Amino acid sequence: MRKIVLAAAATVGALSLGACSEATQDAAGDTVDAAAADAEAGMEAAADAVEGAVEAGAAEAGAAVDAVEAEAQDEAVAEAAAD
């Protein structure tokens, strides 16, 4: 009788461990998916910030070129920008 009880207890323990292990694997997979999504969102935000900085820098460079051209040709900045 004692062997049957021990075998039953071992079986229940093994099944419980198996169930916990599967739940742990699922949770780990969910964690990895969430981390990947966070990383992707961060990269997209960084790319948007870089794109905005490049566009702002290009606009400033264009304005500086217009100012230099206006001074060199002794005309208004608006006239230099129109050229």
C-alpha positions in Angstrom: 0.0 0.0 0.0 2.8 2.4 0.9 4.4 1.8 -2.6 1.1 2.7 -4.3 0.8 6.0 -2.3 4.5 6.9 -3.0 4.0 6.2 -6.7 0.8 8.3 -6.8 2.5 11.1 -5.0 5.5 10.9 -7.4 3.1 11.0 -10.4 1.2 14.0 -9.0 4.5 15.8 -8.3 5.9 15.0 -11.8 2.7 16.3 -13.4 2.7 19.4 -11.3 6.3 20.1 -12.2 5.5 19.6 -15.9 2.6 22.0 -15.7 4.7 24.6 -13.9 7.5 24.2 -16.4 5.2 24.8 -19.3 3.7 27.9 -17.7 7.2 29.2 -17.0 8.2 28.7 -20.6 5.0 30.5 -21.8 5.7 33.4 -19.4 9.4 33.6 -20.6 8.2 33.7 -24.2 5.7 36.5 -23.4 8.5 38.4 -21.7 10.8 38.0 -24.7 8.0 39.2 -27.0 7.3 42.2 -24.8 11.0 43.1 -24.7 11.3 42.8 -28.5 8.2 45.1 -28.9 9.8 47.6 -26.5 13.1 47.6 -28.4 11.3 48.0 -31.8 9.3 51.0 -30.4 12.5 52.5 -29.1 14.3 52.2 -32.4 11.3 53.7 -34.3 11.3 56.7 -31.9 15.0 57.1 -32.3 14.7 57.0 -36.1 12.0 59.6 -36.0 14.1 61.8 -33.8 17.1 61.5 -36.1 14.9 62.2 -39.2 13.5 65.3 -37.5 17.0 66.5 -36.6 18.3 66.0 -40.2 15.3 67.9 -41.6 15.9 70.8 -39.2 19.6 70.9 -40.0 18.9 70.9 -43.7 16.5 73.8 -43.2 19.1 75.8 -41.2 21.8 75.0 -43.8 19.5 76.3 -46.6 18.8 79.5 -44.7 22.5 80.0 -44.1 23.3 79.5 -47.7 20.6 82.0 -48.6 22.1 84.5 -46.2 25.6 84.1 -47.5 24.4 84.4 -51.1 22.4 87.5 -50.3 25.5 89.1 -48.7 27.7 88.1 -51.6 25.4 89.5 -54.2 24.3 92.5 -52.1 20.6 91.7 -52.1 17.9 90.7 -49.7 17.8 87.2 -48.3 14.4 86.7 -49.9 15.8 87.6 -53.3 18.7 85.2 -52.7 16.4 82.4 -51.7 14.3 83.0 -54.9 17.4 82.6 -57.1 
